[in-house]
């Protein structure tokens, strides 16, 4: 099956497409993609992963065509951002 692994920072984004055996997990795709080596500035946390904007666990099984997304930590609390826009 073919999946994509994507990661973005404020300055750049990377997309890696790879072929994995059926039954592969989200974390296997991230590790095999090599994306973390190409973006060493990313503070990787396995609990911040998703597929098509839906949070998933690292051991969730992938389906053909999935896009694994590596999320970065929030730099600003959403409540604080709303307060700043309103104030």
Helices and strands as residue ranges (DSSP letters): E 2-8, E 13-19, H 26-33, H 35-38, E 49-51, E 54-56, E 67-70, H 78-86
